Amino acid sequence: EFSYEDSEELGNAFEYLLSIMGSQGDAGQFRTPRHIIDMMVEITAPTKNETILDPACGTAGFLISAYNYIKKSNMDEHGKSTLVADDMTRMTKNFAGYDISPDMVRLSRVNMYLHGFTSPNISEYDTLTSLEKWDDNFDVIFSNPPFMTPKGGITPHNRYQVSAKRAEVLFVDYIAEHLNPTGRAAIIVPEGIVFQSQTAYKNLRKMLVDDNYLYGVISLPAGVFNPYSGVKTSILLIDKTLAKERDSILFVKLNNDGFDLGAQRREIKGSEIPDVVNVFKDYQNGIDVEGRENAVIAKKNEVAQQDYILVGERYARADIVIGRYPLIKISDICTVNSGFGFPNELQGEEGGSIPFYKVSDMNTPGNESIMNHSNNYVSEGVATKQRWIPASSNTVIFPKIGAAIATNKKRMLSVDSLYDNNVMGITCSTAIKKEYLYYILCSIELSKWASQSNPPSIRKSTVEEYAIPLPPLAVQEEIVVEIESYQKIIYGARQVVENYKPTIKIDPTWEAYTLGDVCHILNGSTPSKAEVKYWEDGDIPWFTIDDIRNQGRRIYETRQFITRKALEETSVKLLPPKTVLLCCTASVGEYAIAEIPLTTNQQFNGLIIKDEFADKMLPDYLFYYAQYFGQSMSRLGGSTAFKFISVRDVKTVPIHIPSVDVQKKIVDSLNVEISMVEQNKSLIEIFRQKIKDKIAEVWGE
């Protein structure tokens, strides 16, 4: 039974209907989350006398939110409405919605009717190609228009300012052109609108900036439309009056919208939406917001120089950070250079003396911070002939293009070296120590410098313009000595962590069994992701291999949960605590132990000790012994690329079992060893944090 207290219920019904029809996400159509709608409405602040449109209205979520906002904004100190009957009548006439889908039109009308609109003004209308309503303008427009363009593109009429065939471009153009002289708008757009270089996208951005439409951009988290799409989106904020008054654009990045970015979008603490609303309200009211967290102000002429790209990080300035030391542009104290193309025929040359590094060399053991080993060397003669000038050993290098940027690797050269054109280097002058620069660069995400293009890349000019704190050389030396003392502790602790393996010395006199002899073996299962009832608001832990990666082999919690319905209606099984979890697909041999009741996906089998062996084998002994199962299972899996071990084969895996007293001694000894390893892990985290704190201190944070 539905409750129609707000439009969210009908929106949920709409999602359910779409999931049944298999069309959720078709044509780039995704229901806009209520909290995002409300944020857009609150920032735009419609009033009771204004005309309001959503030209791709779906279930009328924006219109309902705007209606509720206006009612809430017109209350006295006792919480009673100050709207009179004429106001309510005018409002119901001032709201309009268009949608090309007859089903959406029907749903919108019902939704608005249930919210007090006796004659909802919702039209079945092809917004992009029809001319019937072209001359109708509005004071406020909200929209999350479809992102997908039909094959072959859209064939629009000739009244658009921007020549385009893509739906997202035409919708934004339509909205901008259908505002009254003091009109405002808030529009959700895909990432292509904000940064892609195709002519239509760039011309649209140019129009929005140069013709004084755009005053703000909000970058949304990539998972805001989960579980239906991970598409990255932004919100364009238009105010024709404000944009004329200001020579700048406000960019704000929303990192936390109050929900995690997983498929189920679970509510979490720390929503930044109130902060985002406040920063835009202050900006609208002329309050200086320079330096606010996650906010960047860029001059319009600067945006124009950057091809009108609407990505805030591109215009971020380090000089808003107030620290103990002066902030100096990298170009003032260093030289920035990209590498050279490295022809295949010159690679692998024998007898060369000059290292020639590629990005992949940064992954070579021994090159974790200083480049000591190269897979390629060239002679001085080849370098001279190719006009390659080696970079000084006083250089820090990093990836400059593609997915490697996300690895965030920085490395110091140990000798004068060459590097290829996928690498960029910063060579220090006498004003800055290489090691100090390296640690400062380690505090900077390379993605902050990267373009939003595909593939991403880092421009030399972006790096040169970036400012970093520059203490005196003597202070730089002190900072480096302190950080390197921490690094030595981390290195030592890491050797313990990386090289430790719990070992059981197997005595051949111990009794030999197979897993089928001693355990019930239950395979896991994944309830259908299409069935919301199996996942939404679930509270039964559902284990996957990611949980090992996130917390280790003792599982006290899981990242995902299923519902009681899933347990009742599917083949998934609830496993008791102390079940050993053994991976039998793909990552064969991975193992863990459940410390809580849980279910698992089909990649894992649960090993539950049989009753007749309950007093002969300790669960923790089985857990520690599980490290040896992988060898036997690999032989069973053969040489195929995709490994799969059946339950029948798992039952044949051997295990040796000593007396319970011996098992206890083994388990106790291994627990002590692992406790020491965990202490080393803690030591690593403590001293990593000390390094971060030291760098933050240098930045003045």
Summary of the structure (lengths in Angstrom):
residues: 701
radius of gyration: 30.8
end to end distance: 53.1
largest distance: 94.1
contacts: 2167
relative contact order: 0.06
helix: 40%
strand: 20%
